[in-house]
Amino acid sequence: MSVVTSIEDAGASRKTVSVAVPAAAVDAETRRVIDEYRRNARLPGFRKGKAPQRVVEQRFRDEIRTEVIERLLPRFWKQAEGEAGIQALLEPQVEDLNYEPGQDLTFRAVVDVRPEVELGELEFELPDPSVEATDEEVDETLQDLRRRFGDWNPVERTAGQGDRVSVQVKPLNTAEGEEAEAEEQPVEFEIGGGQVWEELSVAVTGLAAEQEAEFSRRVEPQEEGKEAYDQRFRVRLVAVKELELAELDDDLASTVGDYDTLDALRQEIVQGLGQKKEQERREARERALLDQLRERYPMEIPERVLEKEIQRLLTERAEHLVQRGVDIESPDIDWPKIGEQLRPLAEKQVHARLLLDAVAEHEQVFITPQELEVALSAIARHQNRSTAALRQELDSSGRLEVLRSDMLRDKTIRQMLGESYKPMGVEMASDDETDGTDAADATEE
C-alpha cells in the first residue's frame, strides 16, 4: 500500500512529499508503546507492570505520543522516499504533522534533492608531471640530511644567515602604547628559518654576543573593535653557533637508518621521492579533474546542505584546535567569521560530491558487496576489531551509507582518471606505517 499522497516542487532542488501512515499501523505501534510503558511503569499504588492500561495512557499520554511518532516517522519516510524515487540529501524537515488515535498519521516532508545536471562529455585535459626523481632532487635530499645530522659548533663572530643563535627577547610596549612590564624571554632559532619572524632574523643579523637591537612587528588584533598596532621588541644576542655539515659517506647512511652504504641510502631516497611524486601527480590530476568538472557543470547548492558542510568543517577545525590545547570557547575565536571564511571551500566540496554522484549514476558506477566487504575488513583489522562488529556499529549509526558513498565517489574519480580502483582502507591495513586518514574519516563522520 502506497503511503505517498502527493509530491510537489518546493523550490530549487527541493521537494515536498505528503505522507499518510495507515491508521492500522498507527494503532498497532501505539498498542506496542502502551504495553511497554505498562510493563515498566512505576506508579503510586500499583506494583511494577500492574497499573491499568487506562491509568498508564493518561499518566504518560504525551510521552507515548512522542514515542509513537519517533518510531513511525523514520520507518515510513524511508518507504515514502523509495516510492517517490527521491534521494534526499539530508533528513527531511517535517511539517503539518497530524496524529490522532484511530486515524492516519499524516505529515509533509520537505527535502533537499540533488540538483538536476545534464552531463555531456567527460573527457578532461589533465596534468601529467614526471614521477622520476632527478639527480638534483636526490642531491638536495642528501644535503638536507647532512644539515640535519651535522654539528652546531659555537663561534666567536657576528651572526649571519643560517647560524643558530640564542637570544633574549623583551616586548617594549602594549597594544595601548604603554611601556610593557615584561621580562626577557630566551629564544633559540636559525636565522632565516621558516619558523621565526623575519623581523627578528633581520634584527639579530650582524650582532655579536651581548649586543642589542630593537625591531617592530605588526600585530593584528584577535578581537573585534581592536586596531592593529606595531609591537616593539628589544633583542640581545647571547651566543652564535655555526653548522658543520655531516660527511657524505657510509657513516651518514648508517646514522640516518638501517643502511650499510651511501648507495643504499641513495636508492632509498630515489624510491621515496618517486612515491612522493606519484602521490603528488595523482593529487594534481584529481584537483584538475574536479576543478574542470565544477567549471563545466555549475549548479546552485542547496543552502541546508551547504550549512551542514560548513558545520562539519567547523567541527574539524575545533577538533584540531583542541588537539593543540587551544580553548575553543575563548572569546578571541570568532566562529561565525571562520564559518564564512570556510563557505567557499564548503561550496567546492559539496559541488564536487553532487557532481560525482551524478557521474556515478550516469556511468553506472557502483560499489559491489565484495568491495564494501574488503574495505570493512581492512578498516576492522586496522582498528583491531571484528568486521561484523564494525559493520553493525556503522549500520546502526547510519555511517555505513556514508562509507559506501565515499567509496563510490573515490571509485568514480579513479575511473575518470583511468586508474584501477582499490577499496579505501586496504592500503591502510596492509601497511602499518600508513595512517589511513581517509578511511578512518569515512567511518567517523
C-alpha positions as CSV (number, residue, x, y, z in Angstrom):
1,M,0.0,0.0,0.0
2,S,1.4,3.4,-1.0
3,V,2.0,5.9,1.7
4,V,2.8,8.9,-0.6
5,T,-0.2,11.0,-1.3
6,S,1.5,13.8,-3.3
7,I,4.8,15.2,-4.5
8,E,5.3,18.9,-5.1
9,D,8.2,21.1,-6.1
10,A,9.2,23.4,-3.2
11,G,11.8,25.5,-4.9
12,A,15.2,24.8,-6.5
13,S,16.3,21.3,-5.7
14,R,13.5,20.9,-3.0
15,K,10.5,18.6,-2.9
16,T,7.6,18.3,-0.6
17,V,6.3,14.8,-0.1
18,S,3.0,14.3,1.6
19,V,2.8,11.0,3.6
20,A,-0.1,9.2,5.2
21,V,0.8,6.3,7.6
22,P,-2.2,3.9,7.7
23,A,-4.3,4.0,10.8
24,A,-3.8,0.3,11.4
25,A,-0.1,0.8,11.6
26,V,-0.5,3.7,13.9
27,D,-2.8,1.8,16.2
28,A,-0.5,-1.3,16.3
29,E,2.5,0.9,17.1
30,T,0.5,2.7,19.8
31,R,-0.5,-0.5,21.4
32,R,3.1,-1.7,21.5
33,V,4.3,1.5,23.1
34,I,1.5,1.5,25.7
35,D,2.3,-2.2,26.5
36,E,6.0,-1.3,27.0
37,Y,5.1,1.6,29.3
38,R,2.7,-0.5,31.2
39,R,5.3,-3.2,31.8
40,N,7.9,-0.7,33.0
41,A,5.8,1.9,34.7
42,R,6.1,2.5,38.4
43,L,3.0,4.3,39.6
44,P,1.9,5.0,43.2
45,G,-0.5,2.4,44.5
46,F,0.5,-0.2,41.9
47,R,3.2,-2.9,41.6
48,K,5.5,-2.6,38.6
49,G,3.7,-3.7,35.5
50,K,0.3,-3.9,37.2
51,A,-1.1,-0.5,36.6
52,P,-4.3,-0.4,34.5
53,Q,-3.9,0.5,30.8
54,R,-6.2,3.5,31.2
55,V,-4.1,4.9,34.0
56,V,-0.9,4.4,32.1
57,E,-2.3,6.1,29.0
58,Q,-3.5,9.0,31.0
59,R,-0.3,9.4,33.0
60,F,2.1,9.0,30.0
61,R,-0.1,10.4,27.3
62,D,2.5,12.9,26.0
63,E,5.4,10.5,26.2
64,I,3.5,7.8,24.4
65,R,2.6,10.2,21.6
66,T,6.2,11.3,21.2
67,E,7.4,7.7,21.2
68,V,4.9,6.6,18.6
69,I,5.8,9.5,16.3
70,E,9.6,8.9,16.7
71,R,9.2,5.3,15.7
72,L,6.8,5.7,12.8
73,L,8.3,8.7,11.0
74,P,11.7,7.3,10.1
75,R,10.3,4.0,9.0
76,F,7.5,5.3,6.8
77,W,9.7,8.2,5.5
78,K,12.1,5.6,4.2
79,Q,9.2,3.8,2.5
80,A,7.9,7.1,1.0
81,E,11.4,8.0,-0.2
82,G,11.6,4.8,-2.1
83,E,8.1,5.1,-3.5
84,A,8.8,8.7,-4.6
85,G,12.1,7.8,-6.2
86,I,13.8,10.6,-4.2
87,Q,17.3,10.6,-2.9
88,A,17.2,13.1,-0.1
89,L,20.5,14.8,0.7
90,L,19.5,15.4,4.3
91,E,16.9,14.3,6.8
92,P,13.5,15.7,5.9
93,Q,12.0,18.8,7.6
94,V,8.7,17.6,8.9
95,E,5.7,19.9,8.6
96,D,1.9,19.7,9.3
97,L,2.1,16.6,11.4
98,N,-1.3,15.3,12.3
99,Y,-1.6,12.4,14.8
100,E,-4.9,11.3,16.2
101,P,-5.7,7.8,17.6
102,G,-7.7,5.7,15.1
103,Q,-6.8,7.9,12.1
104,D,-3.9,8.0,9.6
105,L,-0.8,9.8,10.8
106,T,-0.1,12.4,8.1
107,F,2.8,14.7,7.6
108,R,4.7,16.7,4.9
109,A,8.4,16.1,4.4
110,V,10.4,18.9,2.8
111,V,13.6,17.5,1.4
112,D,16.7,18.8,-0.5
113,V,17.5,16.7,-3.5
114,R,20.5,16.7,-5.9
115,P,20.2,19.5,-8.5
116,E,19.5,18.2,-12.0
117,V,22.5,18.3,-14.2
118,E,22.7,17.3,-17.9
119,L,26.1,15.5,-18.2
120,G,27.9,15.6,-21.5
121,E,31.4,14.8,-22.5
122,L,33.5,13.6,-19.5
123,E,37.0,14.0,-21.1
124,F,39.3,16.4,-19.4
125,E,42.8,17.9,-20.0
126,L,44.8,16.7,-17.0
127,P,48.4,17.4,-16.0
128,D,50.9,14.6,-16.4
129,P,54.1,15.5,-14.5
130,S,57.1,13.2,-14.3
131,V,57.3,10.9,-11.3
132,E,61.0,10.2,-11.8
133,A,63.4,11.5,-9.1
134,T,66.0,13.8,-10.7
135,D,69.7,13.9,-9.6
136,E,69.2,17.5,-8.3
137,E,66.3,16.3,-6.1
138,V,68.4,13.4,-4.7
139,D,71.4,15.7,-4.1
140,E,69.1,18.2,-2.3
141,T,67.7,15.5,-0.1
142,L,71.2,14.3,0.8
143,Q,72.2,17.9,1.6
144,D,69.2,18.2,3.9
145,L,70.4,15.0,5.7
146,R,73.9,16.4,6.0
147,R,72.4,19.5,7.7
148,R,70.0,17.5,9.9
149,F,72.8,15.3,11.2
150,G,75.5,17.9,11.3
151,D,77.0,19.5,14.4
152,W,76.4,23.0,15.7
153,N,79.6,24.5,17.0
154,P,80.0,27.7,19.0
155,V,81.8,30.6,17.1
156,E,83.1,33.9,18.2
157,R,81.8,36.2,15.4
158,T,78.8,38.2,14.4
159,A,75.6,36.3,13.5
160,G,74.7,35.6,9.9
161,Q,72.2,33.8,7.7
162,G,71.9,30.1,8.6
163,D,73.5,30.5,12.0
164,R,71.7,29.2,15.1
165,V,71.5,31.8,17.8
166,S,70.5,32.1,21.4
167,V,68.8,35.4,22.2
168,Q,66.8,37.2,24.9
169,V,63.7,39.0,23.6
170,K,61.7,41.6,25.5
171,P,58.5,43.4,24.4
172,L,58.7,47.2,24.9
173,N,55.1,48.3,24.5
174,T,51.5,47.2,24.9
175,A,48.6,47.4,22.4
176,E,47.6,50.7,24.2
177,G,51.0,52.2,23.5
178,E,52.2,52.0,27.1
179,E,55.5,50.6,28.3
180,A,55.3,46.8,28.7
181,E,56.1,45.3,32.0
182,A,57.7,42.1,30.9
183,E,60.9,40.2,31.4
184,E,63.3,38.9,28.8
185,Q,62.4,35.6,27.3
186,P,65.1,33.1,26.0
187,V,64.7,32.1,22.3
188,E,66.8,29.9,20.1
189,F,66.4,29.8,16.4
190,E,68.1,29.5,13.0
191,I,68.5,32.9,11.2
192,G,66.3,32.9,8.2
193,G,64.4,29.8,9.2
194,G,60.7,29.4,8.3
195,Q,59.6,29.2,11.9
196,V,60.9,32.5,13.0
197,W,59.7,36.1,12.5
198,E,61.5,37.7,9.6
199,E,61.8,40.9,11.6
200,L,63.7,39.0,14.3
201,S,66.1,37.4,11.9
202,V,66.9,40.8,10.4
203,A,67.4,42.4,13.8
204,V,70.0,39.8,15.0
205,T,71.9,39.6,11.7
206,G,75.3,41.3,12.2
207,L,75.1,41.3,16.1
208,A,77.9,39.9,18.2
209,A,77.5,38.3,21.7
210,E,75.9,40.7,24.2
211,Q,75.0,43.3,21.6
212,E,71.3,44.5,21.4
213,A,68.9,45.7,18.7
214,E,65.3,46.8,18.5
215,F,62.7,45.9,16.0
216,S,59.0,46.2,15.4
217,R,56.3,43.8,14.2
218,R,52.8,44.5,13.1
219,V,50.3,42.7,15.3
220,E,46.7,42.1,14.0
221,P,44.0,42.1,16.8
222,Q,42.2,38.9,17.7
223,E,39.1,40.7,19.0
224,E,36.6,42.8,17.0
225,G,36.8,46.5,17.6
226,K,40.6,46.5,18.3
227,E,43.0,48.0,15.8
228,A,46.3,46.6,14.6
229,Y,49.4,48.1,16.2
230,D,53.2,48.0,15.9
231,Q,54.7,45.9,18.8
232,R,58.3,47.0,19.6
233,F,60.9,44.5,20.9
234,R,64.4,44.5,22.2
235,V,66.6,41.5,21.4
236,R,70.0,40.7,23.0
237,L,72.3,38.2,21.3
238,V,73.7,35.6,23.7
239,A,75.6,33.1,21.6
240,V,76.2,32.1,17.9
241,K,76.6,28.5,16.6
242,E,77.7,27.5,13.1
243,L,76.6,24.3,11.3
244,E,79.3,21.8,10.4
245,L,77.7,19.5,7.8
246,A,77.9,15.8,8.3
247,E,80.3,14.0,5.9
248,L,78.5,12.4,2.9
249,D,79.7,8.8,3.5
250,D,78.6,5.4,4.7
251,D,78.7,6.6,8.3
252,L,75.9,9.1,7.5
253,A,73.9,6.3,5.8
254,S,74.1,4.2,9.0
255,T,73.2,7.2,11.1
256,V,70.1,8.0,9.1
257,G,68.8,4.5,9.2
258,D,69.5,0.8,8.6
259,Y,71.7,1.4,5.5
260,D,75.1,-0.3,5.1
261,T,76.3,2.1,2.4
262,L,75.7,5.5,1.0
263,D,74.5,3.9,-2.3
264,A,71.8,2.0,-0.4
265,L,70.6,5.3,1.2
266,R,70.6,6.9,-2.2
267,Q,68.5,4.2,-3.7
268,E,66.0,4.5,-0.8
269,I,65.8,8.3,-1.5
270,V,65.2,7.7,-5.2
271,Q,62.4,5.3,-4.3
272,G,60.9,7.6,-1.7
273,L,61.0,10.6,-4.0
274,G,59.3,8.6,-6.7
275,Q,56.5,7.5,-4.4
276,K,56.0,11.1,-3.3
277,K,55.9,12.5,-6.8
278,E,53.5,9.7,-7.8
279,Q,51.2,10.8,-5.0
280,E,51.6,14.4,-5.9
281,R,50.8,13.5,-9.6
282,R,47.6,11.8,-8.5
283,E,46.5,14.7,-6.3
284,A,47.3,17.2,-9.1
285,R,45.3,15.2,-11.6
286,E,42.4,14.8,-9.2
287,R,42.3,18.5,-8.4
288,A,42.4,19.4,-12.1
289,L,39.6,16.9,-12.8
290,L,37.3,18.3,-10.1
291,D,38.1,21.9,-10.9
292,Q,37.2,21.3,-14.6
293,L,34.1,19.3,-13.7
294,R,32.8,22.1,-11.4
295,E,33.5,24.7,-14.1
296,R,31.8,22.7,-16.8
297,Y,28.7,21.9,-14.7
298,P,27.8,24.8,-12.4
299,M,24.9,24.3,-10.0
300,E,23.0,26.0,-7.2
301,I,24.0,24.3,-4.0
302,P,21.0,23.6,-1.6
303,E,21.5,26.0,1.3
304,R,20.8,23.4,4.1
305,V,23.3,21.1,2.6
306,L,25.9,23.9,2.4
307,E,25.3,24.9,6.0
308,K,25.8,21.3,7.2
309,E,29.1,21.1,5.3
310,I,30.2,24.3,6.9
311,Q,29.3,22.9,10.3
312,R,31.3,19.8,9.5
313,L,34.4,21.9,8.6
314,L,34.0,24.0,11.7
315,T,33.9,20.8,13.8
316,E,37.1,19.6,12.2
317,R,38.7,22.9,12.9
318,A,37.6,22.8,16.5
319,E,38.9,19.3,17.0
320,H,42.3,20.3,15.6
321,L,42.5,23.3,17.9
322,V,41.6,21.1,20.9
323,Q,44.4,18.7,20.0
324,R,46.8,21.7,20.1
325,G,45.5,22.6,23.5
326,V,43.5,25.7,22.4
327,D,40.4,26.8,24.3
328,I,37.7,26.7,21.6
329,E,35.4,28.6,24.0
330,S,37.7,31.6,24.0
331,P,36.0,34.9,23.0
332,D,39.1,35.5,20.8
333,I,37.9,32.9,18.4
334,D,35.2,34.3,16.0
335,W,33.4,31.1,14.9
336,P,30.8,32.9,12.7
337,K,33.6,34.7,10.9
338,I,35.5,31.4,10.5
339,G,32.4,29.8,9.2
340,E,32.0,32.5,6.5
341,Q,35.7,32.0,5.6
342,L,35.1,28.3,5.1
343,R,32.0,28.8,2.9
344,P,33.9,28.8,-0.4
345,L,35.6,25.6,0.5
346,A,32.3,24.0,1.6
347,E,30.7,25.0,-1.7
348,K,33.5,23.4,-3.7
349,Q,33.4,20.2,-1.7
350,V,29.6,19.8,-1.9
351,H,29.5,20.8,-5.6
352,A,32.2,18.1,-6.3
353,R,30.3,15.4,-4.3
354,L,27.0,16.1,-6.0
355,L,28.6,16.0,-9.5
356,L,30.5,12.8,-8.7
357,D,27.2,11.2,-7.6
358,A,25.6,12.3,-10.9
359,V,28.6,10.9,-12.9
360,A,28.4,7.6,-11.0
361,E,24.7,7.3,-11.9
362,H,25.3,8.3,-15.5
363,E,28.2,5.9,-16.0
364,Q,26.6,3.2,-13.9
365,V,29.5,3.0,-11.4
366,F,28.6,1.2,-8.2
367,I,30.3,-0.4,-5.2
368,T,30.0,-4.2,-5.2
369,P,29.3,-6.1,-2.0
370,Q,32.8,-7.6,-2.3
371,E,34.4,-4.2,-2.4
372,L,32.5,-3.0,0.6
373,E,33.4,-6.1,2.5
374,V,37.1,-5.7,1.6
375,A,37.0,-2.1,2.9
376,L,35.2,-3.1,6.1
377,S,37.6,-5.9,6.7
378,A,40.7,-3.7,6.2
379,I,39.4,-1.0,8.5
380,A,38.4,-3.6,11.1
381,R,41.9,-5.1,11.1
382,H,43.4,-1.7,11.4
383,Q,41.2,-1.0,14.4
384,N,41.8,-4.5,15.9
385,R,38.2,-5.5,15.9
386,S,35.9,-7.8,14.1
387,T,34.3,-6.9,10.7
388,A,30.9,-7.9,12.0
389,A,31.1,-5.5,15.0
390,L,32.3,-2.7,12.8
391,R,29.5,-3.3,10.2
392,Q,26.9,-3.4,13.0
393,E,28.1,-0.1,14.5
394,L,28.3,1.7,11.2
395,D,24.9,0.4,10.1
396,S,23.1,1.3,13.3
397,S,24.6,4.9,13.2
398,G,23.9,5.4,9.5
399,R,27.6,5.8,8.8
400,L,27.7,2.6,6.6
401,E,26.0,4.6,3.8
402,V,28.5,7.4,4.4
403,L,31.3,4.9,3.9
404,R,29.6,3.5,0.8
405,S,29.1,6.9,-0.7
406,D,32.7,7.9,-0.1
407,M,33.9,4.7,-1.7
408,L,31.6,5.3,-4.7
409,R,32.9,8.8,-5.3
410,D,36.5,7.6,-5.0
411,K,35.8,4.8,-7.5
412,T,34.2,7.3,-9.8
413,I,37.3,9.6,-9.7
414,R,39.6,6.6,-10.3
415,Q,37.6,5.6,-13.3
416,M,37.5,9.1,-14.7
417,L,41.3,9.2,-14.3
418,G,41.8,5.9,-16.0
419,E,43.1,4.3,-12.8
420,S,42.4,1.0,-11.1
421,Y,40.2,1.1,-8.0
422,K,41.3,-0.2,-4.7
423,P,38.7,0.0,-1.9
424,M,39.6,2.6,0.8
425,G,41.3,1.1,3.9
426,V,43.1,-1.7,2.0
427,E,46.4,0.1,1.8
428,M,45.9,1.3,5.4
429,A,45.5,-2.2,6.7
430,S,48.4,-3.7,4.6
431,D,50.9,-1.1,5.7
432,D,51.3,-0.3,9.4
433,E,53.2,2.9,8.5
434,T,50.1,4.3,6.7
435,D,47.8,6.4,8.9
436,G,44.6,5.6,7.0
437,T,43.2,9.0,7.4
438,D,40.7,8.8,4.6
439,A,39.2,5.5,5.6
440,A,39.1,6.5,9.3
441,D,37.4,9.7,8.5
442,A,34.8,7.9,6.4
443,T,33.8,5.8,9.4
444,E,33.8,8.7,11.9
445,E,31.5,11.3,10.2
